[in-house]
Amino acid sequence: MIINPINIKWDGSTFIPNTEHLMSHRTTLSLSLISTALFTALSPQVIAQEIDSQATIEQISIFGERNPLNTVPGSAHQIGQAELDTFKYTDIMRTLSSVPGVYIQEEDGYGLRPNIGMRGTGQNRSEKITIMEDGVLAAPAPYASPAAYYFPTPGRMQSIEILKGSSTVKYGPRTTGGVLNMISRQIPEEELAGQLDIAAGQDGFGKIHAYAGGQGERVGAVVDLYRYQADGFKDINGVGGDTGFEKNDALAKVSIRSAEGAQYEQIVEFKLKYSDEVSNETYMGLTDADFDATPYARYSASQKDVMNTEHKQLQINHIIDFSDNLTLGTTAYYNDFARNWYKADKVDGLKLSKGGVEAASAFDKNPASAPMDVRVKANNRSYISQGIQTELNWYLDNHDLAFGARYHEDEMDRFQWADHYALDANQVMTRTESGLPGSDSNRIDSAEAIALYVQDKIQLGDFNITAGLRYEDVKTNRTDWGKENSGRDGEPKKDIDNSFSATLPSLSVTYQINSDLLVLAGVQKGFAPASPGNADKVEEKSWNYEAGARYNSGEFSSEAIFFYSDYSNMHGECTASKGCDDENIGDQYNGGEVDVKGLELSLGYSFNTQNDISFPVKLAYTYTDAEFANSFDSDFDPWGNVEEGYKLPYIAENMLFASAGVKSDNWELTLAARYTDDIRTKAGEGEIAQENLIEAKTIVDLSGRYFISEAQELYLTAENLFDKKYVTSRVYGSNFVGKPMTVSVGYTYKF
């Protein structure tokens, strides 16, 4: 763990952490991982003439030639480039709405803070699913602090993979809900290829996305640049101001293929990524009365709220083919993420959860002559996530064996403080007191983990049996210096260690009834690690079952899967987005026994005519029944005092997605609608109380595209076409509004 105080740098508007403070042993590990990968990759005895570029994708993706989507023994979906191009969403939650069994909870309207869950896990900051980019864990600290505020920029992805069920045994640490893997821009196979995509829309929305690259005889490269921004759709009472964001993302990859005349085929790929974000977002929503009157307003007490982030990544992939039947893929990775959400947490001495929102509302209705105190907290954190992982694939006559291992380290460093402002009669805030960095929260949560797995896919005629076993060994630590020791001098106030391990078997079977119809069933032991903030040091455990069928014939595709998850212990992570008080943020709670059962259904068909016009339609439906199977009292606000049979919060019983389009050779038009049932924000049963209700809603989006030529396209999108005013979430009892109708136009050029 880091034992020196974090340096703080000033960026002109607020403090952000200086993340160049890694301890020596972590820096040494990073250098050794890189050196090992380079040495292995460039050794002359393993150089050969050619290697298929698809080998890279096979190693960083879930689906591929060796694992076809249609034969996966579980719920499997892939959103490819063609589907991503239909709406060109910058919001991952809109993109994922077409996949059954995936739950999304909007928040800011732009998708900057994704809340994604699968199969009843809950969505809070996507903490309950495994999120990867190019096969590498993407959360800033997936073991030590799973609920985090970084998510890969979805608009630059080339495909998105979703896998649920027993075949997720290879992709921990969270194996209950499912896996989301995003594939970034791959190096083009052409000598030179690329794209320019620009768009502009309402509320100051703008986007520019450009990439270019190519493949030479041995060396290939690509550079991908993505920027998008908006002024925001909310207005701050009295003073106005920007309520939008700016986000930049830069990616570069270089690959070296094997040379002529060597013994083995291989490829090494270097990936560098940098991103930053400034977003003027708040956790201060509106009271019910204010939401009904002015849903797109923001209280003047939130005018200083802003998030600053910075993310850096280095990833090295190495693949060596010892033979046609034996392949080894190894990845070393290093992620550095820093964030500071500077936001109001007390108004007139009251916490937002204890009357602060109401105080902000009352002040804006009648600004007092005497200034009102607003405390603005710097929720300053930095994260490190690094490791090395490898997988050996051995293909025999009717066996497809995979042996995998990963060593991983991560940590979250909280070094926070609070400033005080005077909010005057003109609704202007002036700083009156500056806090001392480290005087509010001053701790490090860290984890080390070793994961091992073996999986065997056995083909016996029309039967395919997939058996897997995963082992996780985890050590965690929380070191807390307390609010009175911002210099981190001497012994910490708390130094808590925990260690645990888990053995996780899985088994699934598919039977190919005929060329069109496949039936499947599977069982898996689910697991999620206990974070350093889990006072009882108890892991999340479950047994998960599924059964269903997949039917594909011509233009028709379908999948129906029943699932059941039997939790012996479920986790709940305390975050500000769930209304937790500051002193509890980062703590993890245990909910005991939970039963989740449901149905995932997807259908797709394209009606084709003789006039080269087609009418594609798609349907995705999810039914979920999730309830506690025991009674207990919890300090976790969304649970509270639970009785057996209470429904879990933030899980809609019914979700429906439907899209319909019309396509010709040079134009297409698509409508997409998503319906979400009533959601309760607190565990309970029966009719949902108004103060705990997020009402059902249907949101419709429109996309129109005109292809000028094979290389050029004009497009128009209208998100929330019917300008539905709706609540996305309720934080501290206040309401957050979804994005209103937003029209944008764009132009794409490919070469």
GIVENKA-V100674 format. One record per backbone hydrogen bond with DSSP energy under -1.0 kcal/mol. CO is the residue of the C=O (numbers start at 1). NH is the residue of the N-H. E is the energy in kcal/mol with one decimal. If there is no record, write none. Layout:
# GIVENKA-V100674
[[CO;NH;E] [CO;NH;E]]
This chain:
# GIVENKA-V100674
[[7;18;-2.2] [9;16;-2.2] [14;11;-2.0] [16;9;-2.0] [19;21;-1.6] [23;27;-2.1] [24;28;-2.6] [25;29;-1.9] [26;30;-2.5] [27;31;-2.4] [28;32;-2.5] [29;33;-2.6] [30;34;-2.2] [31;35;-2.7] [32;36;-2.6] [33;37;-2.4] [34;38;-2.6] [35;39;-2.9] [36;40;-2.6] [37;41;-2.5] [38;42;-2.3] [43;46;-1.8] [44;47;-1.2] [52;55;-2.0] [53;56;-1.2] [54;58;-2.8] [55;59;-1.5] [56;60;-1.6] [57;61;-1.9] [67;64;-1.3] [68;71;-1.3] [69;72;-1.1] [72;74;-1.8] [75;164;-2.5] [77;162;-2.9] [79;160;-2.0] [80;84;-2.5] [81;85;-2.2] [84;88;-1.7] [91;95;-1.7] [92;96;-2.2] [96;99;-2.1] [99;102;-1.1] [101;119;-1.8] [103;117;-2.5] [115;105;-2.2] [117;103;-2.7] [118;121;-1.1] [123;126;-3.1] [124;127;-2.1] [130;180;-2.8] [131;138;-2.8] [132;182;-2.4] [133;136;-1.4] [136;133;-2.4] [141;145;-2.4] [154;157;-1.8] [159;183;-2.8] [160;79;-3.2] [161;181;-2.5] [162;77;-2.5] [163;179;-3.1] [164;75;-1.1] [165;168;-1.6] [168;171;-2.3] [178;130;-2.1] [179;163;-2.2] [180;132;-3.0] [181;161;-3.2] [182;134;-2.5] [183;158;-3.0] [183;159;-1.2] [190;215;-2.7] [193;213;-2.3] [194;751;-2.3] [195;211;-2.1] [196;749;-2.8] [197;209;-2.9] [198;747;-2.6] [199;207;-2.4] [200;745;-2.7] [202;205;-1.5] [203;231;-2.7] [203;232;-1.0] [205;201;-2.5] [206;229;-2.2] [207;199;-2.4] [208;227;-2.3] [209;197;-2.9] [210;225;-3.3] [211;195;-2.3] [212;223;-2.4] [213;193;-2.6] [214;221;-2.3] [218;257;-3.6] [219;216;-2.8] [220;255;-2.8] [221;214;-2.3] [222;253;-2.5] [223;212;-1.9] [224;251;-2.7] [225;210;-2.5] [226;249;-2.4] [227;208;-2.6] [228;247;-2.3] [229;206;-2.2] [230;245;-1.9] [231;243;-2.2] [235;298;-2.1] [236;240;-2.1] [237;239;-2.1] [244;280;-3.0] [245;230;-2.1] [246;278;-2.4] [247;228;-2.0] [248;276;-1.9] [249;226;-2.8] [250;274;-2.6] [251;224;-3.0] [252;272;-2.8] [253;222;-2.1] [254;270;-3.2] [255;220;-2.2] [256;268;-1.8] [265;321;-3.1] [266;258;-1.4] [267;319;-2.7] [268;256;-2.7] [269;317;-2.7] [270;254;-2.1] [271;315;-2.5] [272;252;-2.5] [273;313;-2.4] [274;250;-3.2] [275;311;-3.0] [276;248;-2.3] [277;309;-2.2] [278;246;-2.2] [279;281;-1.7] [279;307;-3.1] [286;735;-3.2] [287;291;-2.7] [288;292;-2.2] [289;293;-1.6] [290;294;-3.4] [294;297;-1.7] [296;235;-2.5] [298;237;-3.3] [299;302;-2.0] [300;303;-1.7] [302;305;-1.6] [306;342;-3.0] [307;279;-2.2] [308;340;-2.3] [309;277;-1.6] [310;338;-2.6] [311;275;-2.3] [312;336;-2.7] [313;273;-2.2] [314;334;-2.2] [315;271;-3.0] [316;332;-2.2] [317;269;-2.9] [318;330;-3.0] [319;267;-2.1] [320;328;-2.6] [321;265;-1.1] [325;395;-2.8] [326;322;-1.7] [326;323;-1.6] [327;393;-3.1] [328;320;-2.4] [329;391;-2.6] [330;318;-2.9] [331;389;-2.7] [332;316;-2.7] [333;387;-2.1] [334;314;-2.3] [335;385;-2.2] [336;312;-2.6] [337;383;-3.4] [338;310;-2.2] [339;381;-3.0] [340;308;-1.9] [341;379;-2.3] [342;306;-2.3] [343;377;-2.7] [345;352;-1.2] [346;375;-2.3] [347;350;-1.7] [350;347;-2.6] [351;354;-1.5] [351;356;-2.6] [355;359;-2.0] [356;360;-2.1] [357;361;-2.1] [358;362;-2.5] [359;363;-2.1] [360;364;-1.7] [361;365;-1.4] [362;366;-1.3] [372;423;-3.0] [373;348;-3.2] [374;421;-2.5] [375;345;-2.5] [375;346;-1.5] [376;419;-3.1] [377;343;-2.3] [377;379;-1.1] [378;380;-2.3] [379;341;-1.5] [380;415;-2.1] [381;339;-2.8] [382;413;-3.0] [383;337;-2.0] [384;411;-2.1] [385;335;-2.9] [386;409;-2.9] [387;333;-2.5] [388;407;-2.6] [389;331;-3.0] [390;405;-2.2] [391;329;-2.6] [392;403;-2.4] [393;327;-2.4] [394;401;-2.7] [398;459;-2.4] [399;396;-2.8] [400;457;-1.9] [401;394;-2.6] [402;455;-2.4] [403;392;-3.0] [404;453;-2.3] [405;390;-2.6] [406;451;-2.6] [407;388;-2.1] [408;449;-2.7] [409;386;-2.7] [410;447;-2.6] [411;384;-1.8] [412;445;-2.7] [413;382;-1.8] [414;443;-1.6] [416;440;-2.5] [417;378;-3.2] [419;376;-2.9] [420;432;-3.0] [420;433;-1.7] [421;374;-2.5] [422;430;-2.0] [423;372;-2.3] [424;427;-2.2] [428;424;-2.3] [430;422;-3.0] [433;420;-2.7] [436;439;-2.4] [441;416;-2.9] [442;481;-2.5] [443;414;-2.9] [444;479;-2.6] [445;412;-3.1] [446;477;-2.3] [447;410;-2.2] [448;475;-2.7] [449;408;-2.7] [450;473;-2.4] [451;406;-2.3] [452;471;-3.2] [453;404;-2.7] [454;469;-2.3] [455;402;-2.6] [456;467;-2.4] [457;400;-1.6] [458;465;-2.9] [460;463;-2.1] [462;512;-2.3] [463;460;-2.9] [464;510;-2.5] [465;458;-3.7] [466;508;-2.2] [467;456;-2.8] [468;506;-2.3] [469;454;-2.1] [470;504;-3.6] [471;452;-2.5] [472;502;-2.3] [473;450;-2.5] [474;500;-2.2] [475;448;-2.6] [476;498;-2.0] [477;446;-2.6] [478;496;-2.8] [479;444;-2.5] [480;493;-1.5] [480;494;-2.2] [482;485;-1.0] [485;488;-1.7] [494;480;-2.4] [496;478;-2.3] [498;476;-3.1] [500;474;-3.0] [502;472;-2.4] [504;470;-2.1] [505;525;-2.1] [506;468;-2.5] [507;523;-2.8] [508;466;-2.8] [509;521;-1.9] [510;464;-2.3] [511;513;-1.1] [511;519;-2.2] [516;552;-2.2] [517;513;-1.2] [517;514;-1.4] [518;550;-3.1] [519;511;-2.4] [520;548;-2.4] [521;509;-2.9] [522;546;-2.0] [523;507;-2.6] [524;544;-3.2] [526;542;-1.5] [527;175;-1.9] [528;540;-2.6] [531;534;-2.1] [533;588;-2.2] [534;537;-1.2] [540;528;-1.7] [541;568;-1.8] [541;569;-1.6] [542;526;-2.9] [543;566;-3.2] [544;524;-2.0] [545;564;-2.5] [546;522;-2.3] [547;562;-3.2] [548;520;-2.7] [549;560;-2.5] [550;518;-2.5] [551;558;-1.5] [553;556;-2.4] [556;553;-2.7] [557;604;-2.4] [558;551;-1.7] [559;602;-2.5] [560;549;-2.3] [561;600;-2.7] [562;547;-2.0] [563;598;-2.2] [564;545;-3.1] [565;596;-2.5] [566;543;-1.9] [567;594;-1.2] [569;541;-1.3] [570;591;-3.7] [572;589;-3.2] [574;586;-2.8] [575;578;-1.2] [575;580;-1.9] [576;579;-2.1] [581;584;-1.8] [584;587;-2.4] [587;574;-2.8] [589;572;-2.0] [593;629;-2.8] [594;567;-2.9] [595;627;-2.4] [596;565;-3.4] [597;625;-3.1] [598;563;-2.2] [599;623;-2.4] [600;561;-2.5] [601;621;-3.0] [602;559;-2.1] [603;619;-2.8] [604;557;-2.6] [605;617;-3.1] [607;615;-2.7] [613;609;-1.8] [614;663;-2.7] [615;607;-1.9] [616;661;-2.2] [617;605;-2.2] [618;659;-2.4] [619;603;-2.8] [620;657;-3.0] [621;601;-2.7] [622;655;-2.0] [623;599;-1.9] [625;597;-2.2] [626;648;-2.1] [627;595;-2.7] [628;645;-2.7] [632;642;-3.0] [636;639;-1.9] [636;640;-2.5] [638;683;-2.7] [640;634;-1.3] [642;632;-1.9] [643;646;-2.3] [646;628;-2.7] [647;684;-1.2] [653;624;-2.3] [654;677;-2.2] [655;622;-2.5] [656;675;-3.5] [657;620;-2.5] [658;673;-3.2] [659;618;-2.2] [660;671;-2.8] [662;669;-2.4] [663;614;-2.2] [666;707;-2.7] [667;664;-3.0] [668;705;-2.7] [669;662;-2.3] [670;703;-2.5] [671;660;-2.4] [672;701;-3.2] [673;658;-2.6] [674;699;-2.3] [675;656;-2.3] [676;697;-2.0] [679;694;-2.6] [680;650;-3.6] [684;647;-3.7] [689;692;-1.8] [690;693;-1.4] [692;681;-2.7] [694;679;-2.4] [697;676;-2.5] [699;674;-2.3] [700;721;-3.5] [701;672;-2.5] [702;718;-2.6] [703;670;-2.8] [704;716;-2.8] [705;668;-2.1] [706;714;-3.0] [711;750;-2.8] [712;709;-1.6] [713;748;-2.6] [714;706;-3.2] [715;746;-2.6] [716;704;-3.0] [717;744;-2.4] [718;702;-2.1] [719;742;-2.2] [720;723;-2.4] [726;738;-2.3] [729;736;-2.1] [731;734;-2.1] [734;731;-1.5] [735;286;-2.1] [736;728;-3.0] [742;719;-2.3] [743;202;-1.7] [744;717;-2.5] [745;200;-2.4] [746;715;-2.2] [747;198;-2.4] [748;713;-2.2] [749;196;-2.6]]
